[in-house]
C-alpha cells in the first residue's frame, strides 16, 4: 500500500505555494536535480506578466534604497569617527597640510563626479558654446583691433620717420655747428661721439622699421591667404551653380524639342489617319456601287432566264452570266488589291511608329547618359569639396580633442591616484531621497559656480544671459 504523500512549502520570490511530494516509493525514472538547476527550471517556467515586472522593479528599488540607507549610515558613522579622531588628536603641520590637500582633492573629485551628470554636461556644453562664441567674437574684434593698430602703427611710423627726419636735420645742423665749434676749438672727440650716436639712432630706427615691416607683411600675407581661400571657394560655388543652371536649361530645351517632335508626329499620324479614312470611304462607296450593279445584273439575268425559252435566250443568259462572272472576278481582284494596299499602308505606318519610338528612345538614352554624366561630374566635384571641408574640420576638431584629452588626463591622473585612497571610505551611496536632494543642491551649486567662473573669466554679459536662460529652461524641463 502506497503511503500518504507529504506537502512541501515552496517559498518563491513573490508567493508561497504548497506542492505535494510523492511518498517514499522509489521510481526508476526519477531525476535528481540540484537546487541551481531546479531554480533555473522554475524561473524558466514562470510566465512573467507586466505586473510581475513592475513588482520585481519595485522590490529591486526597495532593496537598493535599503542598501543605500545602510551604506549611508555606515558612511556617516565612519565620517563621525574620522571627525572625532581629527578633533581629539592634535595634527602636525605635515598632517594638517595633508588633510587640507585631501579635502581639496575630495572637493575636486566631487566636482568631477558632478561633471558626469547630464545636467552638468549640458551646462558644460552651453558654457563651451558661450566661450567659443565669445572667443570667435573676440577674434573678430581682435582682428579689427589688429588692423586698427596696424593703421595706427603706420601712422605712428610715418610720424616717427618725419620726426626722425627733422631730428636728423636738426642733429646734422647741430653737428655742423659743433663741427665748426670744434674746428674752432680744435677738438674732434665730441663730433665723433655725436656722429656715433647719430649712426646708432639711425640703425635702431632702421631695425625698428624692418621689424614693423615684417610684422605688417606677415599679417597682410595671412589676410591675403584667407581672402584668396574665400574667393576660391566662392568661385567654385558659383561655377557649380552655373553648371547646374546650364544643365537645367539644357534639360528644359530638350523637353521642349521632344514635345515639338511629339506634336509633329501626332499631326503626321492624324494626316495618315485622315487619308486612310478618305480611302476607306471611297472604297466603301465603290463597293456599294459594285454591289448595286451586281444585284441589278443578277435581277436582269433572272428576268431574262424567266422570259427566255429558246436557245438564243439561253445563249444571251449564258453570255450575261459569263460577263457577270468576269465582273465578279474583277471586283474580287480589285478588292484584294485594295486590301493589300491597305495592309501595306498600315504596315508602313506601324514601321514608322516603331522607328520613331526607337529613335526617341535612342535620343532619350543619349541625352539621359549625357545628363547623368554631367550631373555625376558636378555631384562628384561638390562631394569632393564637402569631403575636403569636412576632413579639414574633423582633423582640426580631432587635434583639439586629443590635446584637450591629453591635458585632462595629465591633470586627472595625479588627482585620481590620491583621491582613490580617500574615496575608499566613501564607496557607498546615500539614501534615494537624500541623494536626490543633495544632488539637486550640488547641481545648483555647480551651475552657480560655473556661471560665476564664467563671469570671472571675463565673458560678456550677453553670453552669460543666454547660458542662464538655457539653464533655467533645462531646470523647468527636468521638473516637468
LINQUINOR-V991159 format. One record per residue. N is the residue number from 0. RES is the residue in one letter. SS is DSSP state (H for helix, E for strand, C for the rest). PSI is psi in degrees with one decimal (* if undefined). Layout:
n=<N N>
res=<RES RES>
ss=<SS SS>
psi=<PSI PSI>
//
This chain:
n=<0 1 2 3 4 5 6 7 8 9 10 11 12 13 14 15 16 17 18 19 20 21 22 23 24 25 26 27 28 29 30 31 32 33 34 35 36 37 38 39 40 41 42 43 44 45 46 47 48 49 50 51 52 53 54 55 56 57 58 59 60 61 62 63 64 65 66 67 68 69 70 71 72 73 74 75 76 77 78 79 80 81 82 83 84 85 86 87 88 89 90 91 92 93 94 95 96 97 98 99 100 101 102 103 104 105 106 107 108 109 110 111 112 113 114 115 116 117 118 119 120 121 122 123 124 125 126 127 128 129 130 131 132 133 134 135 136 137 138 139 140 141 142 143 144 145 146 147 148 149 150 151 152 153 154 155 156 157 158 159 160 161 162 163 164 165 166 167 168 169 170 171 172 173 174 175 176 177 178 179 180 181 182 183 184 185 186 187 188 189 190 191 192 193 194 195 196 197 198 199 200 201 202 203 204 205 206 207 208 209 210 211 212 213 214 215 216 217 218 219 220 221 222 223 224 225 226 227 228 229 230 231 232 233 234 235 236 237 238 239 240 241 242 243 244 245 246 247 248 249 250 251 252 253 254 255 256 257 258 259 260 261 262 263 264 265 266 267 268 269 270 271 272 273 274 275 276 277 278 279 280 281 282 283 284 285 286 287 288 289 290 291 292 293 294 295 296 297 298 299 300 301 302 303 304 305 306 307 308 309 310 311 312 313 314 315 316 317 318 319 320 321 322 323 324 325 326 327 328 329 330 331 332 333 334 335 336 337 338 339 340 341 342 343 344 345 346 347 348 349 350 351 352 353 354 355 356 357 358 359 360 361 362 363 364 365 366 367 368 369 370 371 372 373 374 375 376 377 378 379 380 381 382 383 384 385 386 387 388 389 390 391 392 393 394 395 396 397 398 399 400 401 402 403 404 405 406 407 408 409 410 411 412 413 414 415 416 417 418 419 420 421 422 423 424 425 426 427 428 429 430 431 432 433 434 435 436 437 438 439 440 441 442 443 444 445 446 447 448 449 450 451 452 453 454 455 456 457 458 459 460 461 462 463 464 465 466 467 468 469 470 471 472 473 474 475 476 477 478 479>
res=<X X X X X X X X X X X X X X X X X X X X X X X X X X X X X X X X X X X X X X X X X X X X X X X X X X X X X X X X X X X X X X X X X X X X X X X X X X X X X X X X X X X X X X X X X X X X X X X X X X X X X X X X X X X X X X X X X X X X X X X X X X X X X X X X X X X X X X X X X X X X X X X X X X X X X X X X X X X X X X X X X X X X X X X X X X X X X X X X X X X X X X X X X X X X X X X X X X X X X X X X X X X X X X X X X X X X X X X X X X X X X X X X X X X X X X X X X X X X X X X X X X X X X X X X X X X X X X X X X X X X X X X X X X X X X X X X X X X X X X X X X X X X X X X X X X X X X X X X X X X X X X X X X X X X X X X X X X X X X X X X X X X X X X X X X X X X X X X X X X X X X X X X X X X X X X X X X X X X X X X X X X X X X X X X X X X X X X X X X X X X X X X X X X X X X X X X X X X X X X X X X X X X X X X X X X X X X X X X X X X X X X X X X X X X X X X X X X X X X X X X X X X X X X X X X X X X X X X X X X X X X X X X X X X X X X X X X X X X X X X X>
ss=<C C C C C E E E E E E C C C C E E E E E E C C C C C C C C C C C C C H H H H H H H H H H H C C C C H H H H H H H H H H H H H H H H H H H H H H H H H H H H H H H H H H H H H H H C C C C H H H H H H H H H H H H H H H H H H H H H H H C C H H H H H H H H H H H H H H H H H H H H H H H H H H H H H H H H H H H H H H H H H H H H H H H H H H H H H H H H H H H H H H H H H H H H C C C H H H H H H H H H H H H H H H H H H H H H H H H H H H H H H H H H H H H H H H H H H H H H H H H H H H H H H H H H H H H H H H H H H H H H H H H H H H H H H H H H H H H H H H H H H H H H H H H H H H H H H H H H H H H H H H H H H H H H H H C C C H H H H H H H H H H H H H H H H H H H H H H H H H H H H H H H H H H H H H H H H H H H H H H H H H H H H H H H H H H H H H H H H H H H H H H H H H H H H H H H H H H H H H H H H H H H H H H H H H H H H H H H H H H H H H H H H H H H H C C C C C H H H H H H H H H H H H H H H H H H H H H H H H H C C C C H H H H H H H H H H H H H H H H H H H C>
psi=<134.4 128.5 164.2 146.4 151.2 146.9 132.4 133.1 126.3 119.1 107.4 -176.0 -36.6 1.7 163.3 128.0 158.2 128.0 141.3 124.1 134.3 160.7 -172.5 2.4 117.7 156.4 131.0 -25.2 17.2 147.1 130.1 119.4 144.5 167.0 -40.6 -43.5 -40.4 -42.9 -38.3 -45.2 -39.2 -40.9 -39.4 -29.8 -11.6 144.2 105.8 116.4 177.0 -37.0 -38.6 -40.9 -42.0 -40.5 -43.3 -41.8 -38.7 -43.4 -40.0 -38.7 -43.8 -40.3 -42.1 -39.3 -41.6 -44.0 -40.9 -39.8 -44.9 -41.2 -41.8 -38.4 -44.9 -39.8 -45.6 -40.0 -44.4 -36.8 -40.6 -41.8 -42.8 -42.0 -41.8 -41.8 -40.4 -35.2 -41.4 -20.7 130.2 120.9 148.8 171.9 -39.8 -43.6 -38.1 -41.6 -40.8 -39.2 -42.8 -43.4 -38.8 -40.1 -39.7 -44.1 -37.8 -42.1 -40.2 -37.7 -41.0 -39.9 -37.4 -39.9 -38.4 -34.7 -18.4 -10.4 150.2 -39.7 -42.3 -35.5 -44.6 -40.6 -42.0 -38.3 -41.5 -42.1 -41.4 -43.0 -40.0 -41.4 -41.5 -44.9 -41.9 -41.0 -40.3 -47.0 -39.0 -37.4 -40.8 -46.3 -37.7 -38.4 -43.7 -40.4 -39.2 -43.4 -41.7 -42.8 -36.3 -44.7 -44.5 -38.3 -40.1 -43.2 -40.6 -40.9 -39.8 -45.2 -39.7 -42.2 -39.9 -41.6 -41.8 -36.9 -44.6 -39.8 -39.0 -40.5 -44.1 -41.7 -40.6 -39.8 -40.3 -40.5 -43.9 -40.6 -43.4 -34.4 -42.2 -40.8 -41.7 -37.5 -38.4 -38.1 -19.8 20.0 126.1 -4.0 -42.4 -39.4 -42.7 -40.5 -41.7 -42.2 -39.3 -43.2 -40.2 -43.4 -40.8 -43.9 -38.9 -40.2 -42.3 -42.9 -42.3 -39.7 -42.7 -41.4 -40.6 -43.0 -45.0 -38.7 -39.5 -43.8 -46.6 -38.6 -41.9 -43.9 -41.1 -40.3 -42.6 -44.1 -40.9 -38.0 -45.0 -43.2 -40.3 -41.4 -42.7 -38.9 -39.6 -45.2 -41.1 -42.4 -39.8 -44.0 -40.8 -40.3 -43.3 -41.0 -41.5 -39.5 -42.1 -41.2 -42.1 -41.1 -41.7 -40.6 -40.4 -40.5 -39.8 -44.5 -40.2 -40.6 -39.6 -42.5 -41.3 -39.0 -40.6 -41.3 -40.6 -39.6 -44.4 -38.9 -40.1 -40.4 -40.0 -41.3 -41.7 -40.7 -43.2 -42.0 -36.8 -46.3 -39.5 -42.6 -40.1 -43.5 -41.3 -37.4 -43.1 -39.6 -41.4 -40.9 -41.7 -42.0 -37.8 -40.2 -41.0 -42.8 -39.5 -46.3 -38.9 -42.8 -40.9 -42.9 -40.9 -40.6 -39.6 -41.9 -39.4 -39.7 -40.0 -41.0 -35.3 -35.6 -34.1 136.6 -12.5 -179.7 -35.3 -40.1 -37.9 -40.0 -40.2 -40.9 -38.5 -44.1 -40.7 -38.0 -41.7 -40.0 -39.8 -39.2 -37.6 -44.0 -37.2 -43.8 -41.0 -40.8 -41.7 -39.9 -45.5 -40.8 -40.2 -41.7 -41.4 -41.5 -41.0 -42.1 -39.8 -42.4 -40.9 -40.6 -45.0 -40.9 -40.5 -42.2 -40.3 -42.9 -37.3 -41.2 -44.0 -43.8 -40.7 -40.7 -42.0 -41.0 -39.9 -44.2 -39.3 -45.2 -40.6 -39.9 -43.1 -45.2 -40.2 -40.1 -42.6 -44.0 -38.5 -42.9 -41.5 -43.0 -41.8 -36.6 -45.5 -43.8 -39.9 -41.8 -43.7 -39.0 -39.2 -42.7 -44.2 -41.2 -40.1 -43.5 -45.5 -38.0 -40.8 -45.1 -40.5 -40.8 -42.0 -44.1 -41.7 -39.6 -44.2 -40.9 -43.0 -41.6 -45.7 -39.8 -39.6 -41.7 -45.2 -39.9 -43.3 -36.9 -42.6 -24.5 -50.1 -43.4 -40.9 -33.1 -40.4 -34.3 -29.4 -40.8 -41.3 -35.9 -5.7 -26.5 -11.6 48.3 -24.0 155.5 168.6 175.1 157.0 -48.0 -44.3 -39.8 -39.7 -43.7 -47.1 -36.9 -45.1 -40.2 -43.4 -40.2 -41.7 -43.0 -41.3 -41.5 -44.2 -41.4 -44.9 -39.1 -37.8 -43.7 -38.4 -40.3 -39.5 -26.3 -7.0 18.4 136.9 153.3 -31.2 -35.8 -36.5 -41.7 -39.1 -45.0 -42.2 -41.2 -42.7 -35.9 -43.5 -39.9 -39.9 -41.2 -43.6 -37.3 -37.8 -39.6 -39.0 *>
//
